[in-house]
Amino acid sequence: MHNVFIITPSYLIKKKSDFTAGIRELAKLGFNVLNPEFPKELPSPQDKAAQIHTAYSDPGTDMILAQRGGYSAMKSLPYIDFDLIKKHPKIIAGFSDLSALLNPIYERTGVVTLHAPMVINLDAPTAFTVGSFLNAVKGYPEKPVQGRAGKGLQPRHRHRHPQGGQPHHPYRTDRYRLANGDGQCHHFPGRCR
């Protein structure tokens, strides 16, 4: 996984120097950024979706990485072509506001989504941040999931926590009753059966 396509699904990195430092760090870690140009203005929701489509359609792209979180990623959802993403699966990574994209992309396509540090987090990274990024991209060892559930817990997708903690497994509460000793769903009432 060497070729990275940078997207701007949320907000902009304000300083060009922070952006270029993040790009330099990616290069230092062995990644080739396919589009290292500093974005000067925030794309419209339609342009954000077009940027995501370009990244998924590019046969040279191995991974899609957000430049930063912030707000407004969800505004692009009505314009996202999930069939295109499903036809050209690639890892997409970010966190914070990116959850508004990562979750629907996985839910509708099955494509791997990662909660991982972004370009802004790599501008002056600590060893911990670099380790978190590489762990998210390269993966964690599989560990059994502990917990109680009426029909057993099945992870929807594997989130990787951006700060290097254990992977988080979100569960489909529309399929499984999450029991808290009393058999009642305590996470999303109305969605459990």
C-alpha positions as CSV (number, residue, x, y, z in Angstrom):
1,M,0.0,0.0,0.0
2,H,2.2,2.8,-1.3
3,N,0.1,5.2,-3.3
4,V,-2.0,7.6,-1.3
5,F,-4.7,9.9,-2.7
6,I,-5.5,12.9,-0.4
7,I,-9.1,14.0,-0.2
8,T,-10.7,17.1,1.4
9,P,-14.1,15.8,2.7
10,S,-14.3,18.0,5.7
11,Y,-12.4,21.2,6.4
12,L,-9.1,22.6,5.1
13,I,-5.7,22.6,6.7
14,K,-5.2,26.4,7.2
15,K,-1.4,26.6,6.8
16,K,0.3,25.3,3.7
17,S,3.4,24.5,5.9
18,D,1.3,22.1,8.0
19,F,0.0,20.4,4.9
20,T,3.4,20.0,3.2
21,A,4.9,18.8,6.5
22,G,2.3,16.0,6.6
23,I,3.0,15.1,3.0
24,R,6.7,15.0,3.8
25,E,6.1,12.7,6.7
26,L,4.0,10.3,4.5
27,A,6.9,10.2,2.1
28,K,9.3,9.5,4.9
29,L,7.1,6.6,5.9
30,G,7.4,5.2,2.4
31,F,4.1,6.5,0.9
32,N,3.8,8.2,-2.4
33,V,1.2,11.0,-2.4
34,L,-0.4,11.1,-5.8
35,N,-1.9,14.6,-5.4
36,P,0.4,16.7,-3.1
37,E,-1.1,20.1,-4.1
38,F,-2.2,22.2,-1.3
39,P,-6.0,22.9,-1.5
40,K,-6.7,26.6,-1.3
41,E,-10.5,26.5,-1.0
42,L,-13.1,24.3,0.5
43,P,-14.8,22.2,-2.2
44,S,-18.6,22.2,-2.5
45,P,-20.4,19.0,-1.3
46,Q,-20.6,17.9,-5.0
47,D,-16.9,18.6,-5.6
48,K,-16.1,16.6,-2.4
49,A,-18.0,13.6,-3.8
50,A,-16.3,14.0,-7.2
51,Q,-12.9,14.0,-5.4
52,I,-13.8,10.8,-3.6
53,H,-15.0,9.3,-6.9
54,T,-11.7,10.3,-8.6
55,A,-9.7,8.7,-5.8
56,Y,-11.7,5.4,-6.0
57,S,-11.6,5.3,-9.8
58,D,-7.8,5.9,-10.0
59,P,-6.2,2.5,-10.6
60,G,-2.9,3.8,-9.1
61,T,-4.4,4.6,-5.8
62,D,-3.9,2.1,-2.9
63,M,-5.3,4.2,-0.1
64,I,-7.4,7.3,0.3
65,L,-6.5,9.6,3.2
66,A,-8.3,12.7,4.4
67,Q,-6.3,15.8,5.0
68,R,-8.3,16.6,8.2
69,G,-11.6,16.3,9.9
70,G,-13.7,19.2,11.1
71,Y,-17.2,19.4,9.8
72,S,-19.4,19.1,6.6
73,A,-18.4,15.6,5.4
74,M,-22.0,14.4,5.6
75,K,-23.1,17.1,3.1
76,S,-21.4,15.1,0.3
77,L,-23.4,11.9,1.1
78,P,-26.3,12.6,-1.3
79,Y,-23.7,12.8,-4.1
80,I,-21.7,9.7,-3.3
81,D,-21.8,6.9,-5.9
82,F,-21.6,3.9,-3.7
83,D,-21.7,1.5,-6.7
84,L,-18.6,3.1,-8.1
85,I,-16.9,2.7,-4.7
86,K,-17.9,-1.0,-4.5
87,K,-16.5,-1.6,-8.0
88,H,-13.2,0.0,-7.1
89,P,-12.5,-1.0,-3.5
90,K,-9.7,0.9,-1.7
91,I,-9.0,1.6,1.9
92,I,-10.2,5.0,3.1
93,A,-8.9,6.5,6.3
94,G,-9.5,9.4,8.7
95,F,-11.4,10.1,11.9
96,S,-13.6,12.7,13.6
97,D,-15.9,14.1,11.0
98,L,-14.9,11.4,8.6
99,S,-17.1,9.0,10.5
100,A,-20.0,10.5,8.6
101,L,-18.4,9.0,5.4
102,L,-16.6,5.9,6.7
103,N,-19.7,4.3,8.2
104,P,-22.0,4.7,5.2
105,I,-19.2,3.6,2.8
106,Y,-18.7,0.4,4.8
107,E,-22.4,-0.1,5.3
108,R,-23.3,0.2,1.6
109,T,-20.2,-1.3,0.0
110,G,-18.3,-3.5,2.5
111,V,-15.1,-1.6,1.6
112,V,-12.6,-1.3,4.5
113,T,-12.7,2.0,6.4
114,L,-10.1,3.0,9.0
115,H,-10.1,5.4,11.9
116,A,-6.5,6.6,11.5
117,P,-4.4,9.8,11.8
118,M,-4.8,12.1,8.8
119,V,-2.4,14.5,7.0
120,I,-2.9,17.2,9.7
121,N,-1.9,14.7,12.4
122,L,1.3,14.0,10.6
123,D,2.5,17.6,10.3
124,A,4.7,17.3,13.5
125,P,3.9,13.8,14.6
126,T,5.0,12.2,17.8
127,A,6.3,8.6,17.7
128,F,3.0,7.6,19.1
129,T,1.0,9.2,16.2
130,V,3.3,7.6,13.6
131,G,2.9,4.3,15.3
132,S,-0.9,4.8,15.4
133,F,-1.0,5.6,11.7
134,L,1.2,2.6,10.7
135,N,-0.8,0.2,13.1
136,A,-4.1,1.4,11.5
137,V,-2.8,1.0,7.9
138,K,-0.9,-2.3,8.5
139,G,-3.5,-3.8,10.9
140,Y,-3.6,-5.1,14.4
141,P,-3.4,-8.8,15.4
142,E,-6.8,-10.4,15.6
143,K,-8.1,-10.8,19.1
144,P,-11.2,-12.5,20.3
145,V,-14.1,-10.1,21.1
146,Q,-15.3,-10.3,24.7
147,G,-18.9,-9.6,25.6
148,R,-22.4,-10.9,25.9
149,A,-25.1,-10.8,23.3
150,G,-28.4,-12.6,22.7
151,K,-27.2,-14.1,19.4
152,G,-23.5,-13.4,19.6
153,L,-21.6,-10.3,18.6
154,Q,-20.6,-9.8,14.9
155,P,-18.4,-6.8,14.0
156,R,-19.8,-4.6,11.2
157,H,-16.3,-3.4,10.3
158,R,-13.0,-3.0,12.1
159,H,-12.4,0.6,13.3
160,R,-8.9,1.3,14.3
161,H,-8.6,3.9,17.0
162,P,-6.5,6.9,15.9
163,Q,-4.6,7.1,19.2
164,G,-3.3,3.5,19.0
165,G,-5.7,1.9,21.4
166,Q,-7.4,-1.4,20.8
167,P,-9.6,-1.7,17.7
168,H,-13.2,-0.9,18.3
169,H,-15.9,-3.2,17.0
170,P,-19.2,-1.5,16.3
171,Y,-22.1,-4.0,16.3
172,R,-25.2,-4.2,14.3
173,T,-27.9,-3.4,16.8
174,D,-30.6,-3.9,14.2
175,R,-29.6,-7.6,14.0
176,Y,-28.5,-8.3,17.6
177,R,-29.9,-7.6,21.0
178,L,-27.1,-6.3,23.1
179,A,-27.8,-7.6,26.5
180,N,-26.9,-5.9,29.7
181,G,-27.9,-8.7,32.0
182,D,-31.6,-7.9,31.6
183,G,-32.0,-8.8,27.9
184,Q,-32.8,-5.2,26.9
185,C,-31.1,-3.2,24.2
186,H,-29.4,-0.2,25.9
187,H,-27.6,1.3,22.9
188,F,-30.1,2.0,20.3
189,P,-33.6,1.5,21.7
190,G,-36.1,0.8,18.9
191,R,-33.6,-0.8,16.6
192,C,-33.1,-4.0,18.6
193,R,-35.4,-7.1,17.9
